[in-house]
């Protein structure tokens, strides 16, 4: 019974302390006295907060290919009167030269593909024709090695009208 009473008293004290705390807006935390922007969020209304955002973005995202920039329209779909005070956040931007280099590489790949595709088709076609010719040559060679029958000899012989008539052309 006494443990239940202690739990109820602690819960009521916690509830009373929570009611005393100021309710913070979206992206804000209560630090004991006032509401401040949550980590990673900054206020566009405060110049110091805006400068911290730019410094932090540059420090976090600065590299050979990327740079940091404060994005300020993260609540663009919310009406102006309902937008929270902490409305800046760091965003990564790709550097201009990295974008140009990526498009150049993609264009070179497409051009290489366009130029190489007809050569691949032509060589494949030549290979298939060579296979067909080789197969035909083997068949002809095997037929030539075999002893032809009398009908095949007659069928392949050219027409000579004097071949079967010994008395033509003799005196």
C-alpha positions as CSV (number, residue, x, y, z in Angstrom):
1,X,0.0,0.0,0.0
2,X,2.8,2.4,0.9
3,X,4.7,1.7,-2.3
4,X,1.6,2.5,-4.4
5,X,1.2,5.8,-2.4
6,X,4.8,6.7,-3.1
7,X,4.4,6.0,-6.9
8,X,1.3,8.1,-7.0
9,X,3.0,11.0,-5.2
10,X,6.0,10.9,-7.5
11,X,3.8,10.8,-10.6
12,X,1.8,13.8,-9.3
13,X,5.1,15.7,-8.6
14,X,6.3,14.9,-12.1
15,X,3.0,16.1,-13.6
16,X,3.2,19.3,-11.7
17,X,6.8,19.9,-12.8
18,X,5.9,19.2,-16.4
19,X,3.1,21.8,-16.2
20,X,5.5,24.4,-14.8
21,X,7.8,23.8,-17.8
22,X,7.3,26.1,-20.8
23,X,5.9,24.3,-23.8
24,X,8.4,24.7,-26.7
25,X,7.6,24.8,-30.3
26,X,8.6,22.3,-33.0
27,X,12.4,21.7,-33.3
28,X,13.0,23.4,-29.9
29,X,14.2,22.0,-26.5
30,X,13.8,23.5,-23.0
31,X,17.2,24.0,-21.5
32,X,16.0,24.9,-18.0
33,X,15.2,28.6,-18.5
34,X,14.3,29.1,-22.2
35,X,13.5,27.2,-25.3
36,X,16.4,26.8,-27.7
37,X,16.8,25.3,-31.1
38,X,17.3,21.5,-31.1
39,X,20.7,20.3,-32.3
40,X,21.1,20.7,-36.1
41,X,18.4,23.4,-36.2
42,X,19.0,27.2,-36.3
43,X,16.9,30.3,-36.3
44,X,16.8,32.6,-39.3
45,X,15.5,35.5,-37.2
46,X,18.7,35.5,-35.1
47,X,21.9,36.7,-36.9
48,X,24.1,34.8,-34.5
49,X,22.2,31.6,-35.0
50,X,22.3,32.1,-38.8
51,X,26.1,32.7,-38.7
52,X,26.5,29.5,-36.6
53,X,24.5,27.6,-39.2
54,X,26.6,28.7,-42.0
55,X,29.9,28.0,-40.1
56,X,28.7,24.5,-39.1
57,X,27.4,23.6,-42.6
58,X,30.7,24.6,-44.1
59,X,32.6,22.6,-41.5
60,X,30.5,19.5,-41.8
61,X,30.0,19.2,-45.5
62,X,33.1,20.9,-46.9
63,X,35.0,18.4,-49.2
64,X,36.4,18.2,-52.7
65,X,33.0,17.3,-54.1
66,X,30.5,18.9,-51.7
67,X,29.8,22.0,-49.8
68,X,27.4,22.9,-47.0
69,X,24.6,25.5,-47.2
70,X,21.8,26.5,-44.8
71,X,18.4,25.5,-46.1
72,X,15.8,27.9,-44.9
73,X,12.5,26.8,-46.5
74,X,12.1,23.5,-44.7
75,X,8.6,24.6,-43.5
76,X,7.5,26.1,-46.8
77,X,4.1,24.2,-46.8
78,X,3.2,25.5,-43.3
79,X,1.4,28.9,-43.1
80,X,3.7,31.7,-42.0
81,X,2.0,32.2,-38.6
82,X,2.5,28.5,-37.7
83,X,6.1,28.1,-38.7
84,X,8.5,27.5,-35.8
85,X,11.4,29.9,-35.0
86,X,14.0,27.2,-35.7
87,X,13.6,27.0,-39.4
88,X,17.2,26.6,-40.7
89,X,19.0,23.3,-41.2
90,X,22.3,22.3,-42.9
91,X,22.1,20.8,-46.3
92,X,24.7,19.2,-48.6
93,X,25.2,20.7,-52.0
94,X,27.4,19.2,-54.8
95,X,30.0,21.5,-56.1
96,X,29.6,22.9,-59.6
97,X,32.7,21.3,-61.1
98,X,31.7,17.9,-59.7
99,X,28.4,18.2,-61.4
100,X,30.0,19.1,-64.7
101,X,32.5,16.2,-64.3
102,X,29.7,13.7,-63.6
103,X,27.8,14.8,-66.7
104,X,31.0,14.7,-68.8
105,X,31.6,11.1,-67.7
106,X,28.0,10.1,-68.4
107,X,28.2,11.7,-71.9
108,X,31.5,10.0,-72.7
109,X,30.0,6.7,-71.7
110,X,26.9,7.2,-73.9
111,X,29.1,8.3,-76.9
112,X,31.4,5.2,-76.4
113,X,28.3,3.0,-76.3
114,X,26.9,4.5,-79.5
115,X,30.2,4.2,-81.3
116,X,31.0,0.7,-80.1
117,X,27.6,-0.8,-80.6
118,X,27.7,-0.9,-84.5
119,X,31.2,-2.5,-84.3
120,X,30.0,-5.1,-82.0
121,X,27.1,-5.9,-84.2
122,X,29.3,-6.1,-87.3
123,X,31.9,-8.4,-85.7
124,X,29.1,-10.6,-84.3
125,X,27.6,-10.8,-87.8
126,X,31.0,-11.6,-89.4
127,X,31.6,-14.3,-86.8
128,X,28.2,-15.9,-87.5
129,X,28.8,-15.8,-91.3
130,X,32.3,-17.3,-90.8
131,X,30.8,-20.1,-88.8
132,X,28.3,-20.8,-91.5
133,X,30.9,-20.7,-94.2
134,X,33.2,-23.0,-92.3
135,X,30.4,-25.5,-91.8
136,X,29.5,-25.3,-95.5
137,X,33.2,-25.8,-96.4
138,X,33.5,-28.9,-94.2
139,X,30.4,-30.4,-95.9
140,X,31.8,-29.7,-99.4
141,X,35.2,-31.2,-98.4
142,X,33.5,-34.4,-97.0
143,X,31.4,-34.8,-100.1
144,X,34.5,-34.3,-102.3
145,X,36.4,-37.1,-100.4
146,X,33.6,-39.6,-100.7
147,X,33.4,-41.7,-103.9
148,X,30.6,-40.2,-105.9
149,X,27.9,-42.6,-107.3
150,X,27.2,-42.9,-111.0
151,X,24.1,-40.8,-110.6
152,X,26.1,-38.0,-108.9
153,X,28.7,-38.1,-111.6
154,X,26.1,-37.7,-114.3
155,X,24.3,-35.0,-112.4
156,X,27.4,-33.0,-111.9
157,X,28.8,-33.5,-115.4
158,X,28.4,-30.6,-117.8
159,X,26.3,-31.2,-121.0
160,X,28.4,-32.5,-123.9
161,X,26.2,-33.7,-126.8
162,X,29.1,-35.7,-128.3
163,X,30.0,-37.6,-125.2
164,X,27.5,-40.5,-125.8
165,X,27.6,-40.5,-129.6
166,X,31.0,-41.9,-130.8
167,X,30.1,-41.6,-134.5
168,X,29.6,-37.8,-134.5
169,X,32.6,-35.8,-135.5
170,X,34.5,-38.8,-136.9
171,X,35.4,-39.2,-140.5
